[in-house]
Amino acid sequence: MKVKKRNGKIENFEINKVANSIANASDETHEPLNMGDIDILTKDINHKLKEIGKEIIDSEEIFDTILLYLMKERFYHIAEQYRKKSEW
């Protein structure tokens, strides 16, 4: 799977970037997630993105999926921090 970035550049999708962005947002809230939570979220997000079935997915769609899963798991503060850090 490939990612179309905001600047139009297309790159390989790297799930570790999703995990790192979630970890960074959680650290900023001073309520950090443990690695188990991050792994579960990352696997769920990766599964959902593959389920969408696009060869090239927009970074905005990845952003929305990450927010959806953070909210679904009731990590509201982390979702808000992630949204702020991404400055969409």
C-alpha positions in Angstrom: 0.0 0.0 0.0 1.1 3.5 -0.8 0.3 6.9 0.9 -0.4 10.1 -1.0 0.9 12.8 1.3 -0.6 16.3 1.6 2.1 17.7 -0.7 1.1 15.1 -3.4 4.2 12.9 -2.9 3.5 9.2 -2.9 5.4 7.0 -0.4 5.3 3.5 0.9 2.9 3.1 3.8 4.8 2.4 7.1 2.7 1.2 10.0 5.5 2.0 12.4 4.9 5.7 11.6 1.3 5.3 12.8 2.5 3.6 16.1 5.1 6.4 16.6 2.5 9.2 16.1 0.1 7.6 18.5 2.9 7.1 21.1 4.0 10.7 20.7 0.5 12.0 21.1 -0.1 9.9 24.2 3.2 11.0 25.8 2.1 14.6 25.3 -1.1 14.0 27.3 0.9 12.8 30.3 -1.3 9.7 30.2 0.9 7.5 28.0 -0.5 4.3 26.5 1.4 1.2 27.2 3.0 -0.7 24.3 0.2 -3.3 24.4 -2.4 -0.6 23.8 -0.4 0.9 21.0 0.2 -2.5 19.3 -3.6 -3.3 19.4 -4.5 0.1 18.0 -1.9 -0.1 15.3 -3.0 -3.6 14.3 -6.7 -2.5 14.2 -5.9 0.6 12.2 -3.7 -1.4 9.7 -6.5 -4.0 9.3 -9.0 -1.2 8.6 -6.8 0.5 6.0 -6.2 -2.8 4.2 -9.9 -3.5 4.3 -10.5 -0.2 2.4 -8.6 -1.9 -0.4 -6.9 1.1 -2.1 -3.5 0.8 -3.6 -2.9 4.4 -2.8 -4.6 5.9 0.2 -4.6 9.6 1.1 -2.9 10.7 4.3 -6.2 12.3 5.3 -7.9 9.0 5.3 -5.2 7.5 7.5 -5.5 10.5 9.8 -9.3 10.0 10.0 -8.9 6.3 10.7 -6.4 6.9 13.5 -8.8 9.4 15.1 -11.7 7.1 14.7 -9.9 4.2 16.5 -8.6 6.5 19.3 -12.1 7.7 19.9 -13.6 4.2 19.6 -11.3 3.1 22.4 -12.2 6.2 24.5 -8.7 7.7 24.3 -10.3 11.1 23.9 -7.4 13.2 25.3 -4.9 11.3 23.0 -7.2 11.8 20.0 -7.4 15.6 20.7 -3.6 15.8 21.1 -3.1 13.8 17.9 -5.4 16.1 16.0 -3.6 19.2 17.4 -0.2 17.9 16.5 -1.2 17.1 13.0 -2.5 20.6 12.3 -4.8 19.7 9.5 
